Amino acid sequence: MIVIHEIFGITEFIRNVARRLAGLGYLAIAPNLYSRRADVFTEQNIAGVMRRFWSLPPERRADPKAIGELMSSLSPIEREIVQELVVNRDATEERMVRDIVVTYNYVKSTYRVERMGIIGFCMGAGLAFEASTRVPFDASVIYYGRNPKNINDIARIKGGRYWLFTPARTQP
């Protein structure tokens, strides 16, 4: 099982998911999709920056002026996080999906596994969903993630098993 982390990176929660899967007898790998800049993309740094970003009203989160004002109040490290996770999000996610595909290929070529699955959480769920359209996972578990960029790509998903979990919605 490939375990894909949420926006905050390899947190204790993600480590525990991988440990539980391993304890059940699965080979579990949780790639750090921030490994190129692990010194910058820490759980604490990301949480601090995203808290400030999410404090913007939803209608201003795509406004270049609002993002520019936010950027001017941030440190260089914080600006790098906003660049990667907000401004250049599409390119960042594409690179992360390619890293997941490389992880899939590495596991397939290195270990004797008959079947492979992927599980992702929030941002990682969207990445897992997208990766499932590119490589033939036998199972995909998507916890409240976005759809693949091209919704028609869902037809490419191989897995005989597919789970999509979304948060319960309550009536207003």
C-alpha positions in Angstrom: 0.0 0.0 0.0 1.2 3.4 -0.9 0.1 6.0 1.7 -0.2 9.5 0.4 0.0 12.3 3.0 -2.3 15.3 3.4 -1.1 18.8 2.8 0.8 18.8 6.1 3.3 16.2 5.0 4.4 13.1 6.8 2.7 13.6 10.1 2.3 11.2 13.0 -1.1 10.3 11.7 0.4 9.2 8.3 3.1 7.3 10.1 0.5 5.5 12.1 -1.6 4.6 9.1 1.5 3.1 7.5 2.4 1.3 10.7 -1.2 -0.2 11.0 -1.1 -1.4 7.4 2.3 -3.0 8.0 1.0 -4.6 11.2 -1.8 -6.2 9.1 0.9 -7.7 6.8 1.0 -5.2 4.0 4.1 -3.6 2.6 3.4 0.0 3.4 5.3 3.0 2.0 4.6 6.6 2.7 6.6 8.7 0.3 7.5 12.2 1.4 6.2 14.3 -1.5 8.0 17.3 0.1 11.4 15.6 0.2 13.0 18.0 -2.2 12.6 20.8 0.5 11.9 18.8 3.7 13.6 21.6 5.7 11.0 24.1 4.5 7.9 22.0 4.1 7.5 20.9 7.8 4.1 20.3 9.4 4.6 23.4 11.6 5.6 25.7 8.7 2.8 24.5 6.4 0.2 24.7 9.2 1.2 28.3 10.1 1.1 29.5 6.5 -2.1 27.7 5.6 -3.9 29.0 8.8 -3.1 32.5 7.5 -4.2 31.7 4.0 -7.4 30.1 5.1 -8.1 33.2 7.2 -8.8 35.0 3.9 -12.5 34.9 3.0 -13.1 32.1 0.5 -14.0 34.6 -2.3 -10.5 36.3 -1.9 -8.4 33.1 -1.9 -8.0 33.2 -5.7 -7.6 37.0 -5.8 -4.1 38.0 -6.9 -4.3 41.2 -4.9 -5.2 39.4 -1.7 -2.5 36.8 -2.3 0.0 39.6 -2.9 -0.9 41.3 0.3 -0.6 38.0 2.2 2.8 37.3 0.5 4.1 40.7 1.6 3.5 39.8 5.2 5.3 36.5 5.0 8.9 35.4 5.6 10.9 34.0 2.6 10.2 30.4 3.8 6.5 31.1 4.2 6.4 32.7 0.7 8.0 29.5 -0.8 5.2 27.5 0.8 2.5 29.7 -0.6 4.2 29.6 -4.0 4.2 25.8 -4.0 0.8 25.1 -2.4 -1.3 28.0 -3.6 0.1 30.0 -6.5 1.8 27.0 -8.4 -0.5 24.3 -7.0 -1.2 22.7 -10.4 2.5 22.2 -11.2 3.2 21.1 -7.6 0.5 18.5 -7.7 1.6 17.2 -11.2 5.1 16.7 -9.8 3.7 14.9 -6.8 1.6 12.6 -9.0 4.7 11.8 -11.1 6.5 11.0 -7.8 3.7 8.6 -6.8 4.0 6.9 -10.2 7.8 6.6 -9.7 7.0 5.1 -6.2 4.6 2.6 -7.8 7.2 1.6 -10.4 9.9 1.3 -7.7 7.8 -1.0 -5.5 6.7 -3.1 -8.5 10.3 -3.6 -9.7 11.9 -4.1 -6.3 9.5 -6.2 -4.3 7.5 -9.3 -5.2 4.0 -7.9 -4.8 1.0 -9.4 -6.5 -1.3 -6.5 -5.9 -0.9 -2.8 -5.0 -3.2 -0.3 -3.5 -3.1 3.4 -2.7 -4.7 5.4 0.1 -4.7 9.1 0.4 -6.0 11.8 2.7 -7.4 15.2 1.7 -4.8 16.7 -0.7 -3.1 13.3 -0.8 -6.5 11.7 -1.7 -6.8 13.9 -4.7 -3.2 12.9 -5.7 -4.0 9.2 -5.1 -7.2 9.5 -7.2 -5.2 11.2 -10.0 -2.4 8.6 -9.8 -5.0 5.8 -10.0 -5.9 7.0 -13.4 -2.2 6.7 -14.5 -1.1 3.4 -13.1 -3.1 0.2 -12.5 -3.6 0.1 -8.7 -5.7 -2.9 -7.6 -7.4 -0.8 -5.0 -7.7 2.9 -4.3 -8.9 4.5 -1.1 -9.7 8.2 -1.4 -10.5 10.1 1.8 -12.2 13.4 0.9 -10.0 14.3 -2.0 -10.7 16.1 -5.2 -11.6 14.4 -8.5 -9.0 13.8 -11.2 -8.3 16.9 -13.3 -10.0 15.3 -16.3 -13.1 13.5 -14.8 -13.3 11.2 -17.9 -9.9 9.7 -16.7 -11.8 7.8 -14.0 -12.6 5.2 -16.8 -8.8 4.4 -16.7 -8.9 3.2 -13.1 -8.1 -0.5 -13.0 -8.9 -1.5 -9.5 -11.6 -4.0 -8.9 -12.1 -2.2 -5.6 -12.6 1.5 -5.2 -13.5 3.4 -2.1 -14.3 7.1 -1.9 -14.9 8.6 1.6 -16.2 12.1 2.1 -17.0 13.9 5.3 -20.6 13.6 6.4 -22.7 16.6 5.4 -25.2 18.1 7.8 -28.3 20.0 7.0 -28.0 23.8 7.5 
